[in-house]
Amino acid sequence: MGIFVAVVLGAVQGLTEFLPVSSSGHLVLLQKVFGISEPALFFDTMVHVGTLAAVFAALWRDIWAILRRIVQPLTAYLILATVPAVVFALIFKDSIEKAFESGKMLGAAFLITSALLAVSEILSRRAGRAERKKAGEMTWRDALIVGLLQAAAIIPGVSRSGATLSGALSRRLDRDFAARFSFLLSIPAILGALVLQLKNPADAAGGIGAAPIIAGTLSAAIVGFFAVRLMLKIVKNRPLAGFAIYTAILGALVLIDQFVTHLVF
């Protein structure tokens, strides 16, 4: 993998990590398009670290508020929502790596993202503004449902932000808080993925050099910072139907290629 390709992939990661369209799915797809043969799970993890830096930069006030008072319901809900993804990752680690390498589940996974977004938007719209729950009204059931959906998003093509947003909106959480909770939840998820990969960094890197990994990480951080701020405004003021349509079309095109045209797969 060259530096230019790494920068492009990093920029795509930075943008799609916060848009509910699956950053991992887009990375796998672009790796197929660019013909990257090296196992790229560690590269994928590192560009996620770039977006992690973007989250810290964009949501530092929210993070500081948690650090100033660790013992609070929000902290407990973030931990609870993280547990399902940790369990899922530990049990199915080998299968997840194969899914990243093959991309066989990509088309179906994009369609799952589309369905989640569409259903959650319908449920959210049915609840009037007065019925939406603020941060202080969140319950452990809300956190657990968001966490279970995040666990499903470990599969490339199922959007993590889309899944967690869908869970939060389906539980009638306030749209602004739903977005912030989703992005805050990315912190332990990304750190956990990094820890798993650092157990054997040489094998995880898959032969990709240090320079492309660093370039991709920086690209993801810069683009991600602006993407997270943009997405906060979109979720608060606009429906997610456009993202549902996009992932549905993308999923259909991937399935057509996988079973008919074979241009990429």
N, C-alpha and C positions, 0 to 999 in steps of 0.2 A: 504494500500500500504506500503510495507516494504522499507527500505533504499536501499537495493540492486536493487530492481526493479526501484526505483526512480532514482538511478544513471545511470542505463541502459537507461531509458527513457530520462534522461537529455542529455546523450551522443548522443543518436540518434537525439534529437532536435538540439544539437549543430552542428552536421554534416549536417543534412538535411535542416536546416534553410537556408543555403547558397548554397547547391546543389539544382538545380531546380527540386525537386522530391516531394515537399510538406512535411514540417515538421509536420504540424498539422495532415495531413492524416496518416503519419507513427505513430504518437502518438496515434491516435484513434485506428488504426489497432493493435498496440502492446498492448494497454489497453484491447482490446477484446481477444487477444491471452493469456495475463496473467490473464484474468478473473477479471479485476478490476471493481468492481461494483459501487464504489463511483463516484459521479459527479466530473469530473476532469478538468473542464474548468479553474478553478483558478490555478491548478497545471500547466496546459498548458500555461497559461499566465505567470506564474513565471519562467518557464524554458525559455520562450521567453525573459524575462528580463535578464536571464543569457547570452543569445546570444546578447542582447543589449549591455551588458558590453564588449562582444567580439568585437562588431562593433566599440565602442569607442576606444578600445585598438589597433585595427588593422588599423583604419582609422583616427587616431587622427590628422594627418596633414590636411586631408580634412576638418575635423570638425573645427579645429582651424582656417583654412583659412576662413570659413564661419563666425565664431564668431568674427573674427577681422574686418570683413566688412559685417555686417548683411544685409544692403541695397544693394542688388545685384540681378541680374536676377536668379541665381541659387537658392537663398532663395525663391524667388517668385514661381519658378517652383516646388520646393519641397512642398510648401504650396498648390499650385494648385493641384498637384498630390495626395495630402493627402485628399482633400475635398470629393471626391466620396466615399472613404472607410468609412469616418466618417458618411456620410449620410446613406450609406447602413447599417452600423452597428447599428445606432440608430433606423432605421425603422424596420429592421429584426432581432433584438437582440434575441427575443424568439425563432424564427425559427433556428437561428444559434446555440443556445444552444441545441436545440433538435437534430440538425444534428450532433453535437459533441457526444451526448449521444447515439444515435442510430447507427450512421455510415452507414445509408441506402444509402447515396449518394456517398459513398467512391469510389466504382468501377468506376462509371461514371465520377466522378471528376478527378480521376487519368488519365482517357482517355482524358479528356479535357486538362489537363496539357501536355500530350504527343502531342496532336494536335497543341496546342499553340507553343510549342518548335519547332516542325517540320516546321510549316508554317513560323515562324519568321526566322528560320535558312535559309530557301529557299529565303526569301525576302532579308535577309542580304547578302547572297552570290551573289545575282544578282547585288548588288551594289558593284562596284569596290572600292578598298581602297581610291581612290581619291574622290569618291562620298560620303563617309561617313562623317557625320557632327561631328565636334569637339564640346567641351563643350560650347564654345562661340556662336555656330551656332544653339543651341537648341531653339525651339519656344514654345509658349504656347500650340499649338496643340499637339506637341510631349508630353509635360507634362500631358495634359489632357487625352490623349490616355493611357499613362502609368498608370495614376491614375484610370481610369475606369477599366482597367484590374486588378489592385491591389484590387479594390472593389470586383471583382468576386472571388478573392483568399481568401476571408473571409470564403468561404465554405471549410470545411476540405477535403483535397484531391487535391484541386487546389493550386498549389505551388505559394506562394507570390513572391518569387524570380524568379521563372520560368515565371510567368505572367508579372511581371514588366520588366524582361529582354526581354521577347518576344515583349512587346510593344516598348521598346527602340530600339531593333534590327530591328523590322519591319519598324520603322521610320528612319532607316539608320544612327543611332547614332554610333559613334566610339565605338568599343567593350569594350575597357577599361573604357571609360566614362560611358557606359551603365551599366556595373557591379557596378561601384562606385555609380552611381545615385540610382541604385536599393537598394544597401546596406544602403546608407544614408536615403533612403525613409523608411527603416524599423524602424528608430528611432521614428518618430511621430506615426507610426502605432502601435508599441508595447506599447508606452507610453499611447496612447488612449485606448488600450485594458485593460491596467492595471488600469486606472482611472475608467473605467466602472465596473471592478470587485471589486475594493476597496469600492464601494458604499455599499456593504454588504459582507464583507470578510468572515464572519462566514459561511453564506450559500454558498458562492462561493467555499470555500475550500472543501465543501462536505464531511467533516469528515476525510480528509487526515491530518495527524499530521504535526507539524512544522518541525520535523527532516527530513522526506522524502522530503518535499518541499525545504528545504535549501540544502540538498544533491543533489537533481535534478538540482537546479539552478546553483550550483557551477560546477557540471559536464558539464552542457550546456555551461557555460562560458569558461571553459578550452578547451573543444573540439571545440567550436565555433571559438575561436581565430585562431586556426590552419586551420580550415575549410575555413574561409573567405579569408585568405591569399592564400590558395590553389586554391580557386574558382576564384580569380582575375586572376591568371595565366592561368587557364583553359579557361575562357571566352575569354581572349585576344588572345590565341594561338590555340585553338582547337574548333571544332564544337560541338554543343549540341545534336547531333544525338543520342549519346549513352544514354543520359538521357531520350530522347523521347522514345527510345526502351524500356528502363527499366520501365518507368511509364505505357507504353502501356501493357507490359506483366503483371505488377502488377495489373493494373486495370482489365484486363481480368481474372486473377486468383481470384480477389475479387468478381467479378460478378458471376463467376462459383460457388464460395462458397455460395454466397448470394442466388442463385436461384436453385442450384443443390445439392452440397455436404453438406452444412450447418455444416462444421467442426468448424468454428469460429463464423459465423453469424447465 
